[in-house]
Each structure stands twice: as C-alpha cells, then as structure tokens.
Amino acid sequence: MPCGLRQGKLHSMKRMTAPLRRISLFLPRAASVLLGLFVGIVAPCNALGEPTPAAIAGYNVYVRGLEERLEQQHRSDLGFIAGLDATPGLQARLRGGELVVEALAPANRSDLPGAMLHHWRATAFVAGANSAAFERLLRDFGAYPHIFAPQVLSARVLSQSSDRAEMTMRVRQQHVITVVMDASYQVDFGRLDALHGYSDSRSTRIAEIGSAGTSAEHVLSSAEEHGFLWRQNTYWSFAERDGGLYVQVESVSLSRAIPRGLAWAVRPFVESVPRESLEFTLRSVINALRR
C-alpha cells in the first residue's frame, strides 16, 4: 500500500539508501534502482512500522497449524522426519550428500495484510553422527557465535532448565544491505526416544539495531526499522538411523510486505533471504557435527 513521505523521515531515508548506492557497483543497475525504491518506499511508512494485528493473528494461526502437524509427526518413529519414508528417492539423495530444501508457505495469503510469511524446510544426512551429539550442539548456546559465524555475533542464556531455555542473540544479515538485530527466543527440547529428538525455537522479541558496534548504537523505533524480520520460529527434528543422523529444520518467519508494483523485481531478493539463512544454518550444524 503506497504512502506519502513525511518531512521528518527524509534524513532517515538518506541513511537507509546510502548502502544501496554503494552496493550498486556490484549489482545490475536496474536491480539496484528497484531495491533502492523498495527501501525508500517501505521504510518511511510509519503505519507499517509494526505488523498489523490482523497479520499477527494470521501468522499465529499458521504457526498453530504447523505445530499441530509437528506434534503428530513426533509421536512415532515412522514419519518422524517429514517425507523421509514417503518421498521416493529422498533417502538416496540425502545419503549421497545432497541438502534438500523446500518452500512450504502458500502464496497470496489474504490474511496477512502488509506482511509476508516465509516457510522453508531443509533436510540433510550426516554420516557417523548421533542424536546425543546433535542435542548437545543445540544446547550449547554459548558456542553459537562460533558455530554460526558470521551471522551470529553474540549469544547469551537468560535462563535454562532441563527442557527449556530463554536466550538472546545478536545476528547480522548481509544481503544487498546489512541488518543487525537483537532477538530473544524461547527454546524447548523434547524426545521420542534415545534416537529421535526435536527442538522448537520461538521468537519473543526482535529489535533492529542502528549504527551497531559504534558509540551511536541504538534500537530503531517502529517508524525507523525496515521490517525485514518481525517474527521467526525454528523447528528441528533429528533421527539416528542408517549409520548416521537425519536432520530436518523448518523456519517460519514474518516480514513486511513488498509494495504493489515492485513485487516482480524485488520479491526474488526478499524471498531469497529466509531460504539462504536456513541453508546457512543447516550447513553450519552439519560442519560442526563433522568436526
């Protein structure tokens, strides 16, 4: 939805479009111009600084459906990893070293005004790995900046019990422009048995940081933030069999919608970020298990 510029936002626009001008040296000129238009149009819209109540409600309904499906999926070893025994050739592809990525979010959701929902799933097989080692890795929050570098800059545990942890991370996303966010999560762990386990991570707060790492560092207001990430949940499923570990991760997130008229050009860039982030996360875990 288009909106007019407000005088007080012009300086903010210049700060946000400056990185795009620098990056335009490395991108096709048309793509750079359109991405600059995207940030220039979207960022100043105060009304879209936060997700609408309707968008939040739509996201929550979608997440409830996803979690109901995962709860059913985790009740038995058959089908514990989605598609593993039902999709012809999938086991062979995974054991051959392929990382299989799928887009799951339905398109054109009318229940998310001003927002976009991204849902991706990635599956891999790690020969020689076991479920106990993988769960230890997930629980070692202090090691996240090492395991997931350079995306995770810092991580801190706020509270922790046997099956639940509250933690916060500073993350950096670099894709056309660089965005730094402080994100807090509630992380839950569960097991079917010694060979099958799962972990659910739900965002409780996500704040975009301006001038990160400088003396001028501050949390951006809802009117200043880009809206690249409003909500994010991550769901891990892992099963030990066939001489190794099958690992599957699903990520569902909510971000600001793309202005009408620019979708044809901007959508590929915006939608590639959740997929690439998920692939990076799973590959980082695989590398850590192999080490």
ZASE-797197 format. One record per residue (C-alpha): chain; residue in three letters; z, x, y; residue number from 0. Coordinates in nm, 2 decimals. Example, Ala and Ser with C-alpha at 12.3 -4.5 7.8 and 13.67 -1.06 7.14 Angstrom:
<site kette="A" rest="ALA" pz="0.78" px="1.23" py="-0.45" nr="0"/>
<site kette="A" rest="SER" pz="0.71" px="1.37" py="-0.11" nr="1"/>
END
This chain:
<site kette="A" rest="MET" pz="0.00" px="0.00" py="0.00" nr="0"/>
<site kette="A" rest="PRO" pz="-0.10" px="0.16" py="0.33" nr="1"/>
<site kette="A" rest="CYS" pz="0.15" px="0.20" py="0.61" nr="2"/>
<site kette="A" rest="GLY" pz="0.13" px="0.33" py="0.96" nr="3"/>
<site kette="A" rest="LEU" pz="0.27" px="0.67" py="1.07" nr="4"/>
<site kette="A" rest="ARG" pz="0.59" px="0.68" py="1.27" nr="5"/>
<site kette="A" rest="GLN" pz="0.63" px="0.93" py="1.55" nr="6"/>
<site kette="A" rest="GLY" pz="0.94" px="1.08" py="1.41" nr="7"/>
<site kette="A" rest="LYS" pz="0.76" px="1.17" py="1.08" nr="8"/>
<site kette="A" rest="LEU" pz="0.48" px="1.38" py="1.23" nr="9"/>
<site kette="A" rest="HIS" pz="0.67" px="1.70" py="1.21" nr="10"/>
<site kette="A" rest="SER" pz="0.77" px="1.63" py="0.85" nr="11"/>
<site kette="A" rest="MET" pz="0.41" px="1.57" py="0.77" nr="12"/>
<site kette="A" rest="LYS" pz="0.30" px="1.91" py="0.90" nr="13"/>
<site kette="A" rest="ARG" pz="0.57" px="2.08" py="0.69" nr="14"/>
<site kette="A" rest="MET" pz="0.46" px="1.90" py="0.38" nr="15"/>
<site kette="A" rest="THR" pz="0.09" px="1.95" py="0.42" nr="16"/>
<site kette="A" rest="ALA" pz="0.12" px="2.32" py="0.50" nr="17"/>
<site kette="A" rest="PRO" pz="0.15" px="2.43" py="0.14" nr="18"/>
<site kette="A" rest="LEU" pz="-0.16" px="2.23" py="0.06" nr="19"/>
<site kette="A" rest="ARG" pz="-0.36" px="2.42" py="0.32" nr="20"/>
<site kette="A" rest="ARG" pz="-0.25" px="2.75" py="0.17" nr="21"/>
<site kette="A" rest="ILE" pz="-0.34" px="2.63" py="-0.18" nr="22"/>
<site kette="A" rest="SER" pz="-0.68" px="2.50" py="-0.07" nr="23"/>
<site kette="A" rest="LEU" pz="-0.80" px="2.86" py="-0.11" nr="24"/>
<site kette="A" rest="PHE" pz="-0.77" px="2.82" py="-0.48" nr="25"/>
<site kette="A" rest="LEU" pz="-0.88" px="2.46" py="-0.53" nr="26"/>
<site kette="A" rest="PRO" pz="-1.22" px="2.29" py="-0.48" nr="27"/>
<site kette="A" rest="ARG" pz="-1.24" px="2.18" py="-0.11" nr="28"/>
<site kette="A" rest="ALA" pz="-1.28" px="1.81" py="-0.19" nr="29"/>
<site kette="A" rest="ALA" pz="-0.97" px="1.81" py="-0.42" nr="30"/>
<site kette="A" rest="SER" pz="-0.76" px="1.99" py="-0.16" nr="31"/>
<site kette="A" rest="VAL" pz="-0.85" px="1.75" py="0.11" nr="32"/>
<site kette="A" rest="LEU" pz="-0.77" px="1.44" py="-0.10" nr="33"/>
<site kette="A" rest="LEU" pz="-0.44" px="1.58" py="-0.22" nr="34"/>
<site kette="A" rest="GLY" pz="-0.36" px="1.65" py="0.14" nr="35"/>
<site kette="A" rest="LEU" pz="-0.44" px="1.29" py="0.23" nr="36"/>
<site kette="A" rest="PHE" pz="-0.22" px="1.18" py="-0.06" nr="37"/>
<site kette="A" rest="VAL" pz="0.09" px="1.36" py="0.06" nr="38"/>
<site kette="A" rest="GLY" pz="0.01" px="1.27" py="0.42" nr="39"/>
<site kette="A" rest="ILE" pz="-0.02" px="0.90" py="0.35" nr="40"/>
<site kette="A" rest="VAL" pz="0.26" px="0.86" py="0.10" nr="41"/>
<site kette="A" rest="ALA" pz="0.54" px="1.08" py="0.23" nr="42"/>
<site kette="A" rest="PRO" pz="0.59" px="0.92" py="0.57" nr="43"/>
<site kette="A" rest="CYS" pz="0.63" px="0.57" py="0.43" nr="44"/>
<site kette="A" rest="ASN" pz="1.00" px="0.50" py="0.47" nr="45"/>
<site kette="A" rest="ALA" pz="0.97" px="0.18" py="0.28" nr="46"/>
<site kette="A" rest="LEU" pz="0.86" px="0.38" py="-0.03" nr="47"/>
<site kette="A" rest="GLY" pz="1.12" px="0.65" py="0.01" nr="48"/>
<site kette="A" rest="GLU" pz="1.31" px="0.50" py="-0.29" nr="49"/>
<site kette="A" rest="PRO" pz="1.19" px="0.29" py="-0.58" nr="50"/>
<site kette="A" rest="THR" pz="1.19" px="-0.08" py="-0.52" nr="51"/>
<site kette="A" rest="PRO" pz="1.45" px="-0.29" py="-0.71" nr="52"/>
<site kette="A" rest="ALA" pz="1.16" px="-0.45" py="-0.90" nr="53"/>
<site kette="A" rest="ALA" pz="1.03" px="-0.11" py="-1.00" nr="54"/>
<site kette="A" rest="ILE" pz="1.37" px="0.00" py="-1.12" nr="55"/>
<site kette="A" rest="ALA" pz="1.40" px="-0.33" py="-1.32" nr="56"/>
<site kette="A" rest="GLY" pz="1.06" px="-0.28" py="-1.48" nr="57"/>
<site kette="A" rest="TYR" pz="1.15" px="0.08" py="-1.57" nr="58"/>
<site kette="A" rest="ASN" pz="1.48" px="-0.03" py="-1.72" nr="59"/>
<site kette="A" rest="VAL" pz="1.31" px="-0.30" py="-1.93" nr="60"/>
<site kette="A" rest="TYR" pz="1.06" px="-0.04" py="-2.06" nr="61"/>
<site kette="A" rest="VAL" pz="1.33" px="0.21" py="-2.14" nr="62"/>
<site kette="A" rest="ARG" pz="1.53" px="-0.06" py="-2.33" nr="63"/>
<site kette="A" rest="GLY" pz="1.23" px="-0.13" py="-2.55" nr="64"/>
<site kette="A" rest="LEU" pz="1.17" px="0.24" py="-2.61" nr="65"/>
<site kette="A" rest="GLU" pz="1.54" px="0.30" py="-2.71" nr="66"/>
<site kette="A" rest="GLU" pz="1.54" px="0.00" py="-2.94" nr="67"/>
<site kette="A" rest="ARG" pz="1.24" px="0.14" py="-3.12" nr="68"/>
<site kette="A" rest="LEU" pz="1.40" px="0.48" py="-3.15" nr="69"/>
<site kette="A" rest="GLU" pz="1.73" px="0.33" py="-3.27" nr="70"/>
<site kette="A" rest="GLN" pz="1.53" px="0.16" py="-3.55" nr="71"/>
<site kette="A" rest="GLN" pz="1.34" px="0.48" py="-3.61" nr="72"/>
<site kette="A" rest="HIS" pz="1.65" px="0.69" py="-3.66" nr="73"/>
<site kette="A" rest="ARG" pz="1.81" px="0.46" py="-3.92" nr="74"/>
<site kette="A" rest="SER" pz="1.64" px="0.62" py="-4.21" nr="75"/>
<site kette="A" rest="ASP" pz="1.46" px="0.94" py="-4.30" nr="76"/>
<site kette="A" rest="LEU" pz="1.13" px="0.75" py="-4.36" nr="77"/>
<site kette="A" rest="GLY" pz="0.96" px="0.74" py="-4.02" nr="78"/>
<site kette="A" rest="PHE" pz="1.23" px="0.94" py="-3.85" nr="79"/>
<site kette="A" rest="ILE" pz="0.95" px="1.14" py="-3.68" nr="80"/>
<site kette="A" rest="ALA" pz="0.71" px="0.88" py="-3.54" nr="81"/>
<site kette="A" rest="GLY" pz="0.37" px="0.89" py="-3.71" nr="82"/>
<site kette="A" rest="LEU" pz="0.46" px="1.19" py="-3.94" nr="83"/>
<site kette="A" rest="ASP" pz="0.41" px="1.00" py="-4.26" nr="84"/>
<site kette="A" rest="ALA" pz="0.19" px="0.72" py="-4.13" nr="85"/>
<site kette="A" rest="THR" pz="-0.09" px="0.91" py="-3.95" nr="86"/>
<site kette="A" rest="PRO" pz="-0.35" px="1.07" py="-4.18" nr="87"/>
<site kette="A" rest="GLY" pz="-0.38" px="1.44" py="-4.13" nr="88"/>
<site kette="A" rest="LEU" pz="-0.09" px="1.48" py="-3.89" nr="89"/>
<site kette="A" rest="GLN" pz="0.13" px="1.69" py="-4.12" nr="90"/>
<site kette="A" rest="ALA" pz="-0.15" px="1.93" py="-4.18" nr="91"/>
<site kette="A" rest="ARG" pz="-0.23" px="1.96" py="-3.81" nr="92"/>
<site kette="A" rest="LEU" pz="0.14" px="2.03" py="-3.73" nr="93"/>
<site kette="A" rest="ARG" pz="0.19" px="2.28" py="-4.01" nr="94"/>
<site kette="A" rest="GLY" pz="-0.13" px="2.45" py="-3.90" nr="95"/>
<site kette="A" rest="GLY" pz="0.04" px="2.53" py="-3.57" nr="96"/>
<site kette="A" rest="GLU" pz="-0.10" px="2.25" py="-3.35" nr="97"/>
<site kette="A" rest="LEU" pz="0.11" px="2.09" py="-3.09" nr="98"/>
<site kette="A" rest="VAL" pz="0.01" px="1.72" py="-3.09" nr="99"/>
<site kette="A" rest="VAL" pz="0.05" px="1.54" py="-2.75" nr="100"/>
<site kette="A" rest="GLU" pz="0.01" px="1.16" py="-2.70" nr="101"/>
<site kette="A" rest="ALA" pz="0.01" px="0.94" py="-2.39" nr="102"/>
<site kette="A" rest="LEU" pz="0.21" px="0.62" py="-2.46" nr="103"/>
<site kette="A" rest="ALA" pz="0.26" px="0.45" py="-2.13" nr="104"/>
<site kette="A" rest="PRO" pz="0.04" px="0.13" py="-2.09" nr="105"/>
<site kette="A" rest="ALA" pz="-0.19" px="0.13" py="-1.79" nr="106"/>
<site kette="A" rest="ASN" pz="-0.19" px="-0.10" py="-1.49" nr="107"/>
<site kette="A" rest="ARG" pz="0.17" px="-0.22" py="-1.51" nr="108"/>
<site kette="A" rest="SER" pz="0.22" px="-0.50" py="-1.26" nr="109"/>
<site kette="A" rest="ASP" pz="0.60" px="-0.50" py="-1.29" nr="110"/>
<site kette="A" rest="LEU" pz="0.63" px="-0.16" py="-1.12" nr="111"/>
<site kette="A" rest="PRO" pz="0.54" px="-0.22" py="-0.75" nr="112"/>
<site kette="A" rest="GLY" pz="0.50" px="0.10" py="-0.56" nr="113"/>
<site kette="A" rest="ALA" pz="0.57" px="0.31" py="-0.87" nr="114"/>
<site kette="A" rest="MET" pz="0.41" px="0.47" py="-1.17" nr="115"/>
<site kette="A" rest="LEU" pz="0.56" px="0.50" py="-1.52" nr="116"/>
<site kette="A" rest="HIS" pz="0.47" px="0.81" py="-1.73" nr="117"/>
<site kette="A" rest="HIS" pz="0.54" px="0.82" py="-2.11" nr="118"/>
<site kette="A" rest="TRP" pz="0.44" px="1.11" py="-2.32" nr="119"/>
<site kette="A" rest="ARG" pz="0.52" px="1.22" py="-2.67" nr="120"/>
<site kette="A" rest="ALA" pz="0.47" px="1.57" py="-2.82" nr="121"/>
<site kette="A" rest="THR" pz="0.53" px="1.68" py="-3.18" nr="122"/>
<site kette="A" rest="ALA" pz="0.54" px="2.03" py="-3.34" nr="123"/>
<site kette="A" rest="PHE" pz="0.64" px="2.21" py="-3.66" nr="124"/>
<site kette="A" rest="VAL" pz="0.84" px="2.53" py="-3.66" nr="125"/>
<site kette="A" rest="ALA" pz="0.83" px="2.71" py="-4.00" nr="126"/>
<site kette="A" rest="GLY" pz="1.16" px="2.85" py="-4.11" nr="127"/>
<site kette="A" rest="ALA" pz="1.37" px="2.67" py="-3.85" nr="128"/>
<site kette="A" rest="ASN" pz="1.65" px="2.43" py="-3.93" nr="129"/>
<site kette="A" rest="SER" pz="1.82" px="2.13" py="-3.77" nr="130"/>
<site kette="A" rest="ALA" pz="2.15" px="2.30" py="-3.72" nr="131"/>
<site kette="A" rest="ALA" pz="1.99" px="2.58" py="-3.51" nr="132"/>
<site kette="A" rest="PHE" pz="1.79" px="2.33" py="-3.31" nr="133"/>
<site kette="A" rest="GLU" pz="2.10" px="2.13" py="-3.22" nr="134"/>
<site kette="A" rest="ARG" pz="2.29" px="2.44" py="-3.12" nr="135"/>
<site kette="A" rest="LEU" pz="2.00" px="2.53" py="-2.89" nr="136"/>
<site kette="A" rest="LEU" pz="2.00" px="2.18" py="-2.72" nr="137"/>
<site kette="A" rest="ARG" pz="2.38" px="2.20" py="-2.67" nr="138"/>
<site kette="A" rest="ASP" pz="2.37" px="2.55" py="-2.51" nr="139"/>
<site kette="A" rest="PHE" pz="2.31" px="2.42" py="-2.16" nr="140"/>
<site kette="A" rest="GLY" pz="2.41" px="2.75" py="-2.00" nr="141"/>
<site kette="A" rest="ALA" pz="2.11" px="2.91" py="-2.17" nr="142"/>
<site kette="A" rest="TYR" pz="1.86" px="2.66" py="-2.02" nr="143"/>
<site kette="A" rest="PRO" pz="1.76" px="2.88" py="-1.73" nr="144"/>
<site kette="A" rest="HIS" pz="1.66" px="3.15" py="-1.98" nr="145"/>
<site kette="A" rest="ILE" pz="1.50" px="2.92" py="-2.24" nr="146"/>
<site kette="A" rest="PHE" pz="1.31" px="2.70" py="-1.99" nr="147"/>
<site kette="A" rest="ALA" pz="1.23" px="2.97" py="-1.72" nr="148"/>
<site kette="A" rest="PRO" pz="1.08" px="2.94" py="-1.47" nr="149"/>
<site kette="A" rest="GLN" pz="1.11" px="2.56" py="-1.45" nr="150"/>
<site kette="A" rest="VAL" pz="1.49" px="2.55" py="-1.48" nr="151"/>
<site kette="A" rest="LEU" pz="1.66" px="2.76" py="-1.22" nr="152"/>
<site kette="A" rest="SER" pz="2.02" px="2.68" py="-1.30" nr="153"/>
<site kette="A" rest="ALA" pz="2.23" px="2.46" py="-1.52" nr="154"/>
<site kette="A" rest="ARG" pz="2.59" px="2.36" py="-1.53" nr="155"/>
<site kette="A" rest="VAL" pz="2.81" px="2.15" py="-1.76" nr="156"/>
<site kette="A" rest="LEU" pz="3.02" px="1.89" py="-1.58" nr="157"/>
<site kette="A" rest="SER" pz="3.19" px="1.75" py="-1.89" nr="158"/>
<site kette="A" rest="GLN" pz="3.14" px="1.78" py="-2.26" nr="159"/>
<site kette="A" rest="SER" pz="3.27" px="1.62" py="-2.59" nr="160"/>
<site kette="A" rest="SER" pz="3.15" px="1.62" py="-2.94" nr="161"/>
<site kette="A" rest="ASP" pz="2.86" px="1.38" py="-2.89" nr="162"/>
<site kette="A" rest="ARG" pz="2.82" px="1.35" py="-2.52" nr="163"/>
<site kette="A" rest="ALA" pz="2.77" px="1.59" py="-2.22" nr="164"/>
<site kette="A" rest="GLU" pz="2.73" px="1.54" py="-1.84" nr="165"/>
<site kette="A" rest="MET" pz="2.53" px="1.82" py="-1.69" nr="166"/>
<site kette="A" rest="THR" pz="2.33" px="1.91" py="-1.38" nr="167"/>
<site kette="A" rest="MET" pz="2.02" px="2.13" py="-1.34" nr="168"/>
<site kette="A" rest="ARG" pz="1.81" px="2.27" py="-1.06" nr="169"/>
<site kette="A" rest="VAL" pz="1.45" px="2.25" py="-1.16" nr="170"/>
<site kette="A" rest="ARG" pz="1.13" px="2.37" py="-0.99" nr="171"/>
<site kette="A" rest="GLN" pz="0.79" px="2.21" py="-1.05" nr="172"/>
<site kette="A" rest="GLN" pz="0.48" px="2.40" py="-0.93" nr="173"/>
<site kette="A" rest="HIS" pz="0.16" px="2.20" py="-0.94" nr="174"/>
<site kette="A" rest="VAL" pz="-0.05" px="2.21" py="-0.63" nr="175"/>
<site kette="A" rest="ILE" pz="0.27" px="2.21" py="-0.43" nr="176"/>
<site kette="A" rest="THR" pz="0.62" px="2.34" py="-0.52" nr="177"/>
<site kette="A" rest="VAL" pz="0.90" px="2.08" py="-0.55" nr="178"/>
<site kette="A" rest="VAL" pz="1.27" px="2.17" py="-0.62" nr="179"/>
<site kette="A" rest="MET" pz="1.51" px="1.91" py="-0.74" nr="180"/>
<site kette="A" rest="ASP" pz="1.87" px="1.88" py="-0.84" nr="181"/>
<site kette="A" rest="ALA" pz="1.90" px="1.65" py="-1.14" nr="182"/>
<site kette="A" rest="SER" pz="2.21" px="1.52" py="-1.32" nr="183"/>
<site kette="A" rest="TYR" pz="2.19" px="1.39" py="-1.68" nr="184"/>
<site kette="A" rest="GLN" pz="2.40" px="1.22" py="-1.94" nr="185"/>
<site kette="A" rest="VAL" pz="2.31" px="1.38" py="-2.28" nr="186"/>
<site kette="A" rest="ASP" pz="2.40" px="1.21" py="-2.61" nr="187"/>
<site kette="A" rest="PHE" pz="2.37" px="1.36" py="-2.96" nr="188"/>
<site kette="A" rest="GLY" pz="2.35" px="1.18" py="-3.30" nr="189"/>
<site kette="A" rest="ARG" pz="2.27" px="1.25" py="-3.66" nr="190"/>
<site kette="A" rest="LEU" pz="2.14" px="1.05" py="-3.96" nr="191"/>
<site kette="A" rest="ASP" pz="2.25" px="1.33" py="-4.20" nr="192"/>
<site kette="A" rest="ALA" pz="2.26" px="1.71" py="-4.22" nr="193"/>
<site kette="A" rest="LEU" pz="1.87" px="1.73" py="-4.20" nr="194"/>
<site kette="A" rest="HIS" pz="1.80" px="1.47" py="-3.94" nr="195"/>
<site kette="A" rest="GLY" pz="1.92" px="1.45" py="-3.58" nr="196"/>
<site kette="A" rest="TYR" pz="1.84" px="1.32" py="-3.23" nr="197"/>
<site kette="A" rest="SER" pz="1.94" px="1.37" py="-2.87" nr="198"/>
<site kette="A" rest="ASP" pz="1.89" px="1.13" py="-2.57" nr="199"/>
<site kette="A" rest="SER" pz="1.90" px="1.26" py="-2.21" nr="200"/>
<site kette="A" rest="ARG" pz="1.91" px="1.01" py="-1.92" nr="201"/>
<site kette="A" rest="SER" pz="1.89" px="1.10" py="-1.56" nr="202"/>
<site kette="A" rest="THR" pz="2.18" px="0.97" py="-1.34" nr="203"/>
<site kette="A" rest="ARG" pz="2.08" px="1.13" py="-1.02" nr="204"/>
<site kette="A" rest="ILE" pz="1.77" px="1.31" py="-0.89" nr="205"/>
<site kette="A" rest="ALA" pz="1.76" px="1.47" py="-0.54" nr="206"/>
<site kette="A" rest="GLU" pz="1.47" px="1.66" py="-0.39" nr="207"/>
<site kette="A" rest="ILE" pz="1.58" px="1.98" py="-0.21" nr="208"/>
<site kette="A" rest="GLY" pz="1.42" px="2.10" py="0.11" nr="209"/>
<site kette="A" rest="SER" pz="1.40" px="2.47" py="0.20" nr="210"/>
<site kette="A" rest="ALA" pz="1.55" px="2.56" py="-0.13" nr="211"/>
<site kette="A" rest="GLY" pz="1.71" px="2.90" py="-0.16" nr="212"/>
<site kette="A" rest="THR" pz="1.74" px="2.95" py="0.22" nr="213"/>
<site kette="A" rest="SER" pz="2.01" px="2.90" py="0.48" nr="214"/>
<site kette="A" rest="ALA" pz="1.84" px="2.58" py="0.58" nr="215"/>
<site kette="A" rest="GLU" pz="1.86" px="2.43" py="0.23" nr="216"/>
<site kette="A" rest="HIS" pz="1.94" px="2.06" py="0.23" nr="217"/>
<site kette="A" rest="VAL" pz="1.89" px="1.74" py="0.03" nr="218"/>
<site kette="A" rest="LEU" pz="1.59" px="1.54" py="0.16" nr="219"/>
<site kette="A" rest="SER" pz="1.66" px="1.19" py="0.27" nr="220"/>
<site kette="A" rest="SER" pz="1.48" px="0.90" py="0.11" nr="221"/>
<site kette="A" rest="ALA" pz="1.24" px="0.90" py="0.40" nr="222"/>
<site kette="A" rest="GLU" pz="1.15" px="1.27" py="0.36" nr="223"/>
<site kette="A" rest="GLU" pz="1.12" px="1.31" py="-0.02" nr="224"/>
<site kette="A" rest="HIS" pz="0.78" px="1.30" py="-0.19" nr="225"/>
<site kette="A" rest="GLY" pz="0.88" px="1.06" py="-0.47" nr="226"/>
<site kette="A" rest="PHE" pz="0.74" px="1.28" py="-0.74" nr="227"/>
<site kette="A" rest="LEU" pz="1.03" px="1.20" py="-0.97" nr="228"/>
<site kette="A" rest="TRP" pz="1.27" px="0.91" py="-0.94" nr="229"/>
<site kette="A" rest="ARG" pz="1.39" px="0.87" py="-1.30" nr="230"/>
<site kette="A" rest="GLN" pz="1.35" px="1.07" py="-1.61" nr="231"/>
<site kette="A" rest="ASN" pz="1.47" px="1.02" py="-1.97" nr="232"/>
<site kette="A" rest="THR" pz="1.40" px="1.26" py="-2.26" nr="233"/>
<site kette="A" rest="TYR" pz="1.44" px="1.18" py="-2.63" nr="234"/>
<site kette="A" rest="TRP" pz="1.44" px="1.44" py="-2.90" nr="235"/>
<site kette="A" rest="SER" pz="1.40" px="1.37" py="-3.28" nr="236"/>
<site kette="A" rest="PHE" pz="1.42" px="1.65" py="-3.53" nr="237"/>
<site kette="A" rest="ALA" pz="1.39" px="1.66" py="-3.91" nr="238"/>
<site kette="A" rest="GLU" pz="1.42" px="1.95" py="-4.15" nr="239"/>
<site kette="A" rest="ARG" pz="1.17" px="1.95" py="-4.44" nr="240"/>
<site kette="A" rest="ASP" pz="0.86" px="2.12" py="-4.58" nr="241"/>
<site kette="A" rest="GLY" pz="1.02" px="2.47" py="-4.52" nr="242"/>
<site kette="A" rest="GLY" pz="1.08" px="2.42" py="-4.15" nr="243"/>
<site kette="A" rest="LEU" pz="1.16" px="2.18" py="-3.87" nr="244"/>
<site kette="A" rest="TYR" pz="0.96" px="1.89" py="-3.73" nr="245"/>
<site kette="A" rest="VAL" pz="1.04" px="1.85" py="-3.36" nr="246"/>
<site kette="A" rest="GLN" pz="0.94" px="1.55" py="-3.15" nr="247"/>
<site kette="A" rest="VAL" pz="1.01" px="1.48" py="-2.79" nr="248"/>
<site kette="A" rest="GLU" pz="0.94" px="1.18" py="-2.58" nr="249"/>
<site kette="A" rest="SER" pz="0.96" px="1.18" py="-2.20" nr="250"/>
<site kette="A" rest="VAL" pz="0.95" px="0.86" py="-1.98" nr="251"/>
<site kette="A" rest="SER" pz="0.96" px="0.90" py="-1.60" nr="252"/>
<site kette="A" rest="LEU" pz="0.92" px="0.70" py="-1.29" nr="253"/>
<site kette="A" rest="SER" pz="0.74" px="0.83" py="-0.98" nr="254"/>
<site kette="A" rest="ARG" pz="0.58" px="0.70" py="-0.66" nr="255"/>
<site kette="A" rest="ALA" pz="0.25" px="0.51" py="-0.69" nr="256"/>
<site kette="A" rest="ILE" pz="-0.08" px="0.66" py="-0.57" nr="257"/>
<site kette="A" rest="PRO" pz="-0.22" px="0.49" py="-0.26" nr="258"/>
<site kette="A" rest="ARG" pz="-0.50" px="0.25" py="-0.34" nr="259"/>
<site kette="A" rest="GLY" pz="-0.84" px="0.41" py="-0.27" nr="260"/>
<site kette="A" rest="LEU" pz="-0.73" px="0.76" py="-0.37" nr="261"/>
<site kette="A" rest="ALA" pz="-0.65" px="0.69" py="-0.74" nr="262"/>
<site kette="A" rest="TRP" pz="-0.99" px="0.81" py="-0.87" nr="263"/>
<site kette="A" rest="ALA" pz="-0.93" px="1.16" py="-0.72" nr="264"/>
<site kette="A" rest="VAL" pz="-0.55" px="1.20" py="-0.71" nr="265"/>
<site kette="A" rest="ARG" pz="-0.45" px="1.04" py="-1.04" nr="266"/>
<site kette="A" rest="PRO" pz="-0.56" px="1.32" py="-1.27" nr="267"/>
<site kette="A" rest="PHE" pz="-0.34" px="1.57" py="-1.07" nr="268"/>
<site kette="A" rest="VAL" pz="-0.04" px="1.34" py="-1.06" nr="269"/>
<site kette="A" rest="GLU" pz="-0.05" px="1.23" py="-1.42" nr="270"/>
<site kette="A" rest="SER" pz="-0.11" px="1.59" py="-1.55" nr="271"/>
<site kette="A" rest="VAL" pz="0.24" px="1.70" py="-1.42" nr="272"/>
<site kette="A" rest="PRO" pz="0.45" px="1.49" py="-1.68" nr="273"/>
<site kette="A" rest="ARG" pz="0.23" px="1.60" py="-1.96" nr="274"/>
<site kette="A" rest="GLU" pz="0.23" px="1.97" py="-1.87" nr="275"/>
<site kette="A" rest="SER" pz="0.60" px="1.96" py="-1.82" nr="276"/>
<site kette="A" rest="LEU" pz="0.66" px="1.81" py="-2.16" nr="277"/>
<site kette="A" rest="GLU" pz="0.43" px="2.06" py="-2.33" nr="278"/>
<site kette="A" rest="PHE" pz="0.61" px="2.34" py="-2.15" nr="279"/>
<site kette="A" rest="THR" pz="0.95" px="2.21" py="-2.26" nr="280"/>
<site kette="A" rest="LEU" pz="0.85" px="2.18" py="-2.63" nr="281"/>
<site kette="A" rest="ARG" pz="0.67" px="2.52" py="-2.64" nr="282"/>
<site kette="A" rest="SER" pz="0.98" px="2.68" py="-2.48" nr="283"/>
<site kette="A" rest="VAL" pz="1.20" px="2.53" py="-2.75" nr="284"/>
<site kette="A" rest="ILE" pz="0.96" px="2.65" py="-3.02" nr="285"/>
<site kette="A" rest="ASN" pz="0.96" px="3.00" py="-2.89" nr="286"/>
<site kette="A" rest="ALA" pz="1.34" px="3.00" py="-2.87" nr="287"/>
<site kette="A" rest="LEU" pz="1.37" px="2.89" py="-3.23" nr="288"/>
<site kette="A" rest="ARG" pz="1.13" px="3.16" py="-3.35" nr="289"/>
<site kette="A" rest="ARG" pz="1.33" px="3.42" py="-3.17" nr="290"/>
END
